[in-house]
Amino acid sequence: MNGTATISISKLRENAAKVIDEVTRKGEPLTILSRSEPKAVIADYEYFKALEEAVFDLTDTQEVERAKKESRTPLSSYIKKRWGTENI
């Protein structure tokens, strides 16, 4: 599980406040297990926000790369085709 610490859901129920405090203090995510299967992750808020920002940055970068590969039409050609305007 990528070296991430784990806790069973039953232990989490017993010690939720303590577990959240520990996750916040350490700044590392904690995987919640149900019947030995990973079901969820508890993460410090700042860690989560950093991950979220990284995902947005990655998707923005991928979108830019896709846009670079698209064919381009000069604005004058687009206007002529769209509205049939000869004088621009």
C-alpha positions as CSV (number, residue, x, y, z in Angstrom):
1,M,0.0,0.0,0.0
2,N,2.8,2.4,-1.0
3,G,4.2,2.5,2.6
4,T,1.1,4.4,3.8
5,A,0.2,3.7,7.4
6,T,-3.1,1.8,7.9
7,I,-5.8,1.5,10.5
8,S,-8.9,-0.7,10.6
9,I,-12.2,1.0,10.5
10,S,-13.1,-0.5,14.0
11,K,-9.9,1.1,15.5
12,L,-10.8,4.4,13.8
13,R,-14.3,4.3,15.4
14,E,-12.8,3.7,18.8
15,N,-10.2,6.5,18.5
16,A,-11.3,8.9,15.8
17,A,-10.2,12.2,17.5
18,K,-6.8,10.7,18.5
19,V,-6.3,9.3,14.9
20,I,-7.2,12.7,13.3
21,D,-4.8,14.5,15.7
22,E,-2.0,12.1,14.8
23,V,-2.6,12.5,11.1
24,T,-2.6,16.2,11.5
25,R,0.5,16.2,13.6
26,K,2.5,13.9,11.3
27,G,1.1,15.4,8.1
28,E,1.0,12.0,6.5
29,P,-2.1,10.2,5.1
30,L,-3.6,7.2,6.8
31,T,-5.4,4.4,4.9
32,I,-8.6,3.1,6.4
33,L,-9.1,-0.7,6.0
34,S,-12.4,-2.5,6.1
35,R,-11.9,-6.3,6.2
36,S,-8.3,-5.8,5.3
37,E,-9.2,-3.9,2.1
38,P,-8.3,-0.2,1.6
39,K,-11.6,1.8,1.6
40,A,-10.6,5.4,2.3
41,V,-7.8,7.8,3.3
42,I,-7.6,10.3,6.0
43,A,-5.2,13.1,5.2
44,D,-4.1,16.4,6.8
45,Y,-6.0,19.3,5.2
46,E,-2.8,21.0,3.9
47,Y,-1.6,17.7,2.4
48,F,-4.9,17.2,0.7
49,K,-4.9,20.8,-0.7
50,A,-1.4,20.2,-2.0
51,L,-2.5,17.0,-3.8
52,E,-5.5,18.8,-5.2
53,E,-3.4,21.6,-6.5
54,A,-1.0,19.1,-8.1
55,V,-3.8,17.3,-9.9
56,F,-5.2,20.6,-11.2
57,D,-1.7,21.6,-12.4
58,L,-1.2,18.3,-14.1
59,T,-4.6,18.4,-15.9
60,D,-3.9,22.0,-17.0
61,T,-0.6,21.0,-18.4
62,Q,-2.1,18.1,-20.3
63,E,-4.8,20.4,-21.7
64,V,-2.1,22.8,-22.9
65,E,-0.2,20.0,-24.6
66,R,-3.4,18.8,-26.3
67,A,-4.2,22.4,-27.5
68,K,-0.7,22.7,-29.0
69,K,-1.4,19.7,-31.2
70,E,-4.8,21.0,-32.5
71,S,-4.9,22.5,-36.0
72,R,-5.3,26.3,-36.0
73,T,-7.4,28.5,-38.3
74,P,-6.6,32.1,-38.8
75,L,-9.2,34.4,-37.4
76,S,-9.9,36.0,-40.8
77,S,-10.6,32.6,-42.3
78,Y,-12.9,31.6,-39.4
79,I,-14.9,34.9,-39.7
80,K,-15.2,34.5,-43.4
81,K,-16.4,30.9,-43.1
82,R,-18.7,31.6,-40.1
83,W,-20.4,34.8,-41.3
84,G,-19.4,35.0,-45.0
85,T,-17.8,38.3,-44.4
86,E,-15.2,39.3,-47.0
87,N,-14.1,42.6,-45.4
88,I,-12.5,42.2,-42.0
